[in-house]
Amino acid sequence: MTQPAAPAGTPARILIAEDDAVQARLDEALARAAGCDVIGTVPDGATAVARAAEADVLILDYQLEDSRTGLDVLREVRERAYSVKVVMTTAHGSEKVAAEALRLGADDYLMKDGAFADLLPTVLRRVLRLREIEQELKQAHADVVAAQRKAAIAEIIVAVSHEMNNPLMAVRAELELLKLDGANLPDRARAGVTSAIVQLDRISAVLKKLAKHSSDATISYVGGTRMTDLGR
């Protein structure tokens, strides 16, 4: 589940999962000092999972008051494909826990030691910038895919135009021959031939216009690739 980033110019949304009331207040104060908006503080893993999709960043303690650990919450959040960034925190340092947290998709890992108050704001800024970059890459990919689809449609239009042009010209030639032999045709038939030629010319003009639009309305992308923009 992709959670849209907070609109430009608005504070990033922070959810704190921490069962220690004093530590939770510290996390909240540090997040606000970093310019973020704390949307909630929860003490248990179940609520953290339920609300994770609302946030840009989840500050997640390893020890929570229910039976779930921070790793359990992290695993479930990633299984649900939430795009929230996760900063795992713990008062009991363990390389094994840190390695497992990063393997499960944590974006950073912090010890609750003397450097915590200095490091958390820096970590928040870093993971939020990473989130912005990921959003920009997703948008760029979506733009390229859309352009490729438009280019494919344009190629089909050009191909159809070329395929139809020869049969149209052949039919027109036959009609012109009938028109030249007009002395042997009833008035109504001659009028029908003239009308048919006019309609064929209209179809031909439309096909040429479509083909020209598809050829002209192209944009240069990275690497010199040109794609048709039918929205122009």
N, C-alpha and C positions, 0 to 999 in steps of 0.2 A: 504494500500500500504506500503510494507516494504522497507524503504530506507536503503541500505547497509551502515554500519558504515564506517567512513573514514579508509583507510588502516592503519595498525599498523605503528606507527612512524610518521604519518602525523597529522597536527593540526586538531582539531575538527572544523566543519563548523558551523558558527553562523550567523543567520539571525536576524536582529533587526527591529522590527515594532514600530516606535516611530515618532510622528508628531512634537515633539519639537526638533529643530535642535541642541540646546546646549546639551540637554539630550542625543540625539542620538550620538553626538560626545563623550560624557562621556561613554556611554555604549560600544561604539566601542573601546575606549582606554582601558577600563577595561577588555574587552574580549581579546584583543590582549596582554595585560599584563599578562593574565592568560594562554597565549600560544595558543590561538585559532585563527582561520582564519575567519575574518568577510567577508562573501560572498555577503553582501548587507545590505543596510539600506533603509527601505520603510516607507512612512508616512501614508499609508492607509490600511484598512483591506483587500480589494480585492486583492491587490498585495501580501500582506502577505500570504493569502490563496494560491494564484497561485504559490508562490515560496517556500512554507513551506516544500515540499517534498525534496527540494535540501539540506536542513540543518540537522545537528545533533541536534541543539538546536535553538529554536525560543525565543528571548527575546521580550515579547509582552506587550506593554503598554495598559492599560485599555481604555484610551481615544485616538481615532485616528481621522484623519481629514475627513474621509468619514462618512457615516451614521452608519457604523458598530462599535460596541465596541469590546474591546479585548475578551469579553466573546462570542460574535458572531463569531469571528475568531476562537477561541478555539473550540467552538461547531462544526464548519464546518470542521476544521482540524481533529477532532476526528471522525466525521461521515465519512470522507474519509479514515479513518484508516491509516493515516500517522504515522510513528513511531517516528517522531521528538519529542524531549523533549521540553516542554514549561515552561518558567519562566514568570509568569505574574507580571507586575510592575504597580504601580499607585502612584500618588502624593496625592491622597485623600483616606486615610485609611478607610476601611469599613469591619467589620467582615462579613457582609452579602456577599459582593463581593468576599472576600477571600474564604469563605465557598463554594460559587457557583463555583468559579474557580477550586477549588480542586475537587468538585463533578463532574465537566465536564472533568476532566483529566489533569489539570495543575500539573506539577511536583514540583513546588514551587511558592511562592508568596512573593514579596518584596515591601516594602514601599520605596518611593523615599524620604528618610529623611537623617539625618546626618550619619547614619550607612551604607547607601547604597553602597558607594564606597568600604567599607571594606567587606561587605557581598556578593556582586555579584560574585567576583572571587571564593569564597568558594562554593557558590551555584552552579556555573557552573561546578566546579570540581566534586561536589557530583552528579549532575544529569548525567554528562558524565560517571561517574563510574557506576551509575545505568544502563545506556544504555548498557555499556559493559557487565554487568552481565546478562542483559536480552538477549543480542545477544548470549552469551555463553550458556545460558539455552536453547535457541531455537536450537542451533547447537547440544547440547547434546541430546535433544529430537529427533531431526532428525536422529542422529546416532543410537539411540535406536530403532526407528521405522524401519530404514533400516536393522538393525541386526535382528529384529523380523521377517521381511519379508523373509530375507535369511534363518532364522531358519525354517520358515514354508515351504519354498521350499525344504529344506533339508529333513524335515519330510516326505514330499510327495515322494521324491526320494527313501527314505528308505522303505516306505510303498509299493511303486510300485515294488521295487526290491524283496521284500518278497513275494508279491502277484504273481509275474511272475516266481519266482524260482521253485515252485512246478510243475506248468504245463510244464515248460521247462524240468525238470528232468523226468517227466512222458513221454514226447515225446522222450527224449533221450533213456529212458529204452526200449521203443517200437522199436526204431531204432536199439538198440543193439541186441534185440531179432531177428530182421530181419537179422542183420549181422551174428549172430550165425547160422542162417538157410540159410546161403549164398549159400549152394550147390544147393538149389532149386530156386535160383534167377539168372536171366540173368546177364551177366557181367556189362551191362550198369546200371541195377538196383542196383547191389552191389556198384558200383562206386558212384551212387547217394546217397545211404544210408551213405557211408563213408563221402561224402561231406557234407551231412546234419548234421551229428554229429559234424564235424569240425565247421560249422557255428553256431550250438547251443552252442558249447563251447565258441565261440567268444562272443556271446550275453551274456552268463552267466558271462564271465570274465568282460565285460563292466559293467554289473549290480553290480557285487561285488565291482568293483573299485569305482563306484559312491556311493554305500552304505558306503564303508570304508571312502571315502573322507568326506561324510556328517557326519560321526561319529567322525572322527579324528579332522576335522578343526573347532573346537569349541573354544569359548573364554569365560573366566569367567568375569561376570559383577558384579556390586554392589549387595551385598546380596547373592553371590554364584550362581546366575543365569548363566546358560551356554547357549550360542547361537552359531549357526553355522555361520562361516564366509566363504562364497563361493568365496570370492575374494582372498583368500590366495593361 
